[in-house]
């Protein structure tokens, strides 16, 4: 499966992305934190995006089949 994980640079998001990749899924990690994304394993495709920018998000994912989205974006 191709799975998009949003918030992939954070603690929960990175854990989810790494676990999915380790179990054989094709993972695309999205976050606005480029440094955090760079810490992910090379098995994970990454995209530096601010999800509040709908146009940029649609442009980046256009034409890319996605089977599932796991949202780990959030704050307190």
N, C-alpha and C positions, 0 to 999 in steps of 0.2 A: 504494500500500500504506500501511496505517497501522502504524507501527512505534514501539514503546516502547523508549526508550534509558534504561537505568538508569545512575546515575553521570554524568548529563549535565552536571553543573556542573564536572567535572574536566577535565583536559587531553585525555585520550583520548576520554572521553565527549562532551565538547563538540565535539570535532573530528568524531566520528562523527555526532552529531546534526546539526551544520551541513551536513556533506556530504550526508547523506540528504535533508535539507530542500531543499538546492540542486539536487538531482537529481529533485525533484518528489514526494517522498514526504511523507505527512502524519506528522509526528513529535511524539511526546509525550515530553518529557524529564523524568525523575524523579530527584530527589536530595534530600538533607536540607539542602543548602546553598542557602538562598534567594538570597543575594547572587550566588552563582555562576550560578544559573539566570537571574537577571535580566539577566545579560550576554549571554545567547543572543539570536539574532535573533528578531524578532516572528513569523516564520513558524513557530516552534516553540511548541507548547502546552507549558506546564510545570506540574508538580505537586510541591510540597514535601512529601515523604514520607520517613519512615524505614522502609526495607524490612523491618526487623526486626519492625515492627508489621503482622503479616499482616492483621488485621482492617481497619485503615485503608487498606492497599493494596487489598484486595479491594473495599472500599466505594468507593474512588476510581475503580477500573477497572470496576466492575459495569455491565453493560449496554453496555459500549464494545467494539465489535468490534476485535480486534487481530490483525494478520496475522503479525507477527514481534516478537520481543523480542531486543534486543542488550544483553547485560550487560557494563557497564564499571565495575562496583562492585568495589572491592578495596582492599587496603592491604598494607603491608609490615610 
